[in-house]
Amino acid sequence: MYKIVIDSCGELPEELKEDRHFCNVPLELEVDGYRIVDDETFDQQDFLRRVKDSATSPKSSCPSPECYMSAYGSEADHVYVVTLSGQLSGSYNSAVLAAQLFEEEHGSDKKIHVFNSKSASIGETLIGMKIQELEEAGESFEKVVKETDAYISSMNTFFVLETLETLRKAGRLSNLKSLVANTFNIKPIMGSTKEGAIQQLGAARGMKKALIKMVEDMIKVTQNCENRVLAISHCNCPQRAQFVKETVEKFAKFKKIVVVNTAGVSTMYANDGGVILAF
């Protein structure tokens, strides 16, 4: 038996929420001292309202090792953990420490591996789906880890946001040499580096053109689309997500396209109107 633990930045589609093999470990959010647990109780509309009304930037805190240890303590023999990029959050280090503490307390009968997604949001979910595919195919724990690591190395995450202010204030853009200002409605197309940091990939004037360019850039770096799953997450903008999906389908045929609304942490960073692609 296996279990796939994903921190709450990784949004689970409804079918995976009902799948006993998957679970989320929640991060916490804070707006002006008001704390919000990023679990099934998260109210996106209320959170966006609080952020809009606040003069300060919202904050997030990663799950404690104790939270992860609780998730590890199932009957599963194989436990796979997928976290936010180690470049963006302490979630990965917390999960690794929890695995070490769990083994010290309970022995080594259970196999636990923590994956640094080097991504975020729906990118984490795709990794979880890949793990399940390999487990259901009957692969060994070691083979699942090896193949999933290779899959992570092949992944890309792109996104276009209405504003980069939350990322900027949180220090997540510190590695960028330059940013395109919002003057003249210029929208940067952003993406993950292979190490899991954030980089600027390009820009376009206006959201629609930026979304189209994001899709075009995605197609340029994606091979064997028919064998890959594409995931789209959006922050409170299902029409934009549908536009991106339809634009993708004009260029390429993917094995599957998954569309979800952002959960708490991704909502905080994407802000109202943001769209994320992972593939």
KALIN-V449497 format. One record per residue. N is the residue number from 0. RES is the residue in three letters. SS is DSSP state (helix for helix, strand for strand, loop for the rest). PHI is phi in whole degrees, 0 to 359 (* if undefined). NEAR is the number of other ideal C-beta (glycine too) atoms within 10 Angstrom. Layout:
n = {N/N}
res = {RES/RES}
ss = {SS/SS}
phi = {PHI/PHI}
near = {NEAR/NEAR}
This chain:
n = {0/1/2/3/4/5/6/7/8/9/10/11/12/13/14/15/16/17/18/19/20/21/22/23/24/25/26/27/28/29/30/31/32/33/34/35/36/37/38/39/40/41/42/43/44/45/46/47/48/49/50/51/52/53/54/55/56/57/58/59/60/61/62/63/64/65/66/67/68/69/70/71/72/73/74/75/76/77/78/79/80/81/82/83/84/85/86/87/88/89/90/91/92/93/94/95/96/97/98/99/100/101/102/103/104/105/106/107/108/109/110/111/112/113/114/115/116/117/118/119/120/121/122/123/124/125/126/127/128/129/130/131/132/133/134/135/136/137/138/139/140/141/142/143/144/145/146/147/148/149/150/151/152/153/154/155/156/157/158/159/160/161/162/163/164/165/166/167/168/169/170/171/172/173/174/175/176/177/178/179/180/181/182/183/184/185/186/187/188/189/190/191/192/193/194/195/196/197/198/199/200/201/202/203/204/205/206/207/208/209/210/211/212/213/214/215/216/217/218/219/220/221/222/223/224/225/226/227/228/229/230/231/232/233/234/235/236/237/238/239/240/241/242/243/244/245/246/247/248/249/250/251/252/253/254/255/256/257/258/259/260/261/262/263/264/265/266/267/268/269/270/271/272/273/274/275/276/277/278}
res = {MET/TYR/LYS/ILE/VAL/ILE/ASP/SER/CYS/GLY/GLU/LEU/PRO/GLU/GLU/LEU/LYS/GLU/ASP/ARG/HIS/PHE/CYS/ASN/VAL/PRO/LEU/GLU/LEU/GLU/VAL/ASP/GLY/TYR/ARG/ILE/VAL/ASP/ASP/GLU/THR/PHE/ASP/GLN/GLN/ASP/PHE/LEU/ARG/ARG/VAL/LYS/ASP/SER/ALA/THR/SER/PRO/LYS/SER/SER/CYS/PRO/SER/PRO/GLU/CYS/TYR/MET/SER/ALA/TYR/GLY/SER/GLU/ALA/ASP/HIS/VAL/TYR/VAL/VAL/THR/LEU/SER/GLY/GLN/LEU/SER/GLY/SER/TYR/ASN/SER/ALA/VAL/LEU/ALA/ALA/GLN/LEU/PHE/GLU/GLU/GLU/HIS/GLY/SER/ASP/LYS/LYS/ILE/HIS/VAL/PHE/ASN/SER/LYS/SER/ALA/SER/ILE/GLY/GLU/THR/LEU/ILE/GLY/MET/LYS/ILE/GLN/GLU/LEU/GLU/GLU/ALA/GLY/GLU/SER/PHE/GLU/LYS/VAL/VAL/LYS/GLU/THR/ASP/ALA/TYR/ILE/SER/SER/MET/ASN/THR/PHE/PHE/VAL/LEU/GLU/THR/LEU/GLU/THR/LEU/ARG/LYS/ALA/GLY/ARG/LEU/SER/ASN/LEU/LYS/SER/LEU/VAL/ALA/ASN/THR/PHE/ASN/ILE/LYS/PRO/ILE/MET/GLY/SER/THR/LYS/GLU/GLY/ALA/ILE/GLN/GLN/LEU/GLY/ALA/ALA/ARG/GLY/MET/LYS/LYS/ALA/LEU/ILE/LYS/MET/VAL/GLU/ASP/MET/ILE/LYS/VAL/THR/GLN/ASN/CYS/GLU/ASN/ARG/VAL/LEU/ALA/ILE/SER/HIS/CYS/ASN/CYS/PRO/GLN/ARG/ALA/GLN/PHE/VAL/LYS/GLU/THR/VAL/GLU/LYS/PHE/ALA/LYS/PHE/LYS/LYS/ILE/VAL/VAL/VAL/ASN/THR/ALA/GLY/VAL/SER/THR/MET/TYR/ALA/ASN/ASP/GLY/GLY/VAL/ILE/LEU/ALA/PHE}
ss = {loop/strand/strand/strand/strand/strand/strand/loop/loop/loop/loop/loop/loop/helix/helix/helix/helix/loop/loop/loop/loop/strand/strand/strand/strand/loop/loop/strand/strand/strand/strand/loop/loop/strand/strand/strand/strand/loop/loop/loop/loop/loop/loop/helix/helix/helix/helix/helix/helix/helix/helix/helix/helix/loop/loop/loop/loop/loop/strand/strand/strand/loop/loop/loop/helix/helix/helix/helix/helix/helix/helix/helix/loop/loop/loop/loop/loop/strand/strand/strand/strand/strand/strand/loop/loop/loop/loop/loop/loop/loop/helix/helix/helix/helix/helix/helix/helix/helix/helix/helix/helix/helix/helix/helix/helix/helix/loop/loop/loop/loop/strand/strand/strand/strand/strand/strand/loop/loop/loop/loop/loop/helix/helix/helix/helix/helix/helix/helix/helix/helix/helix/helix/helix/helix/helix/helix/loop/loop/loop/loop/helix/helix/helix/helix/helix/helix/helix/helix/helix/helix/helix/helix/helix/helix/loop/loop/strand/strand/strand/strand/loop/loop/loop/loop/helix/helix/helix/helix/helix/loop/loop/loop/loop/loop/loop/loop/loop/loop/loop/loop/loop/loop/helix/helix/helix/strand/strand/strand/strand/strand/strand/strand/loop/loop/loop/loop/loop/strand/strand/strand/strand/strand/strand/strand/strand/loop/helix/helix/helix/helix/helix/helix/helix/helix/helix/helix/helix/helix/helix/helix/loop/loop/loop/loop/helix/helix/helix/loop/strand/strand/strand/strand/strand/strand/loop/loop/loop/helix/helix/helix/helix/helix/helix/helix/helix/helix/helix/helix/helix/helix/helix/loop/loop/loop/loop/strand/strand/strand/strand/strand/strand/loop/loop/helix/helix/helix/helix/helix/helix/helix/loop/loop/loop/loop/strand/strand/strand/strand/loop}
phi = {*/229/221/242/256/235/294/287/289/272/286/261/300/304/293/279/298/269/275/295/281/251/207/257/253/281/276/238/243/217/232/50/85/271/263/228/275/275/231/295/273/300/250/299/296/295/296/298/296/297/295/297/278/268/271/245/280/295/233/227/227/282/297/285/304/297/296/293/301/298/290/287/279/255/278/295/278/245/239/246/240/238/237/311/311/297/281/245/205/274/300/298/297/295/293/295/299/298/296/294/294/297/294/296/276/240/86/250/296/272/264/234/228/254/261/278/297/55/211/195/52/292/298/297/296/301/296/300/294/294/301/297/303/289/296/293/279/85/288/290/304/296/291/299/297/297/292/290/301/294/296/300/295/270/280/224/229/242/203/231/240/294/212/259/299/296/297/294/294/277/78/275/248/296/275/280/281/204/228/280/289/282/303/63/62/281/248/290/263/251/198/269/277/294/272/98/272/248/226/268/257/175/198/208/272/93/296/299/295/293/295/296/296/301/296/300/294/297/297/297/253/246/251/54/306/296/255/242/260/253/237/235/241/225/257/62/217/299/293/295/299/294/298/297/300/294/294/301/294/284/262/206/247/270/301/200/238/252/235/223/273/293/274/298/296/294/298/299/274/284/63/303/98/283/228/237/245/226/199}
near = {11/18/23/26/28/26/28/27/34/32/25/22/16/8/9/21/12/9/14/9/18/22/16/23/26/21/27/19/23/15/20/12/6/12/10/21/13/25/14/10/9/18/11/15/10/12/21/17/13/17/19/10/9/12/5/11/14/23/15/23/15/24/25/14/18/10/18/28/18/16/20/21/14/16/7/18/12/18/23/27/27/30/33/30/24/19/17/25/22/16/30/24/15/23/29/19/16/25/21/12/15/21/15/9/9/12/8/9/7/18/18/22/18/22/23/22/31/25/27/30/30/31/29/30/27/25/27/25/21/22/28/18/15/21/20/10/10/7/16/12/17/10/13/22/18/13/16/21/14/10/18/20/9/12/18/18/26/22/26/28/23/16/14/23/13/20/23/14/13/16/9/19/18/10/12/16/6/7/15/16/10/13/6/8/11/15/24/22/24/25/22/24/14/11/12/21/17/22/14/16/18/17/17/20/12/12/19/13/16/22/21/18/18/26/24/15/17/25/15/8/11/17/7/9/17/8/8/17/18/24/24/21/27/24/26/17/19/10/8/19/20/13/18/25/17/10/17/23/13/9/15/15/9/20/11/9/15/20/16/21/15/25/25/24/28/27/28/27/24/26/22/18/16/26/24/30/26/27/24}
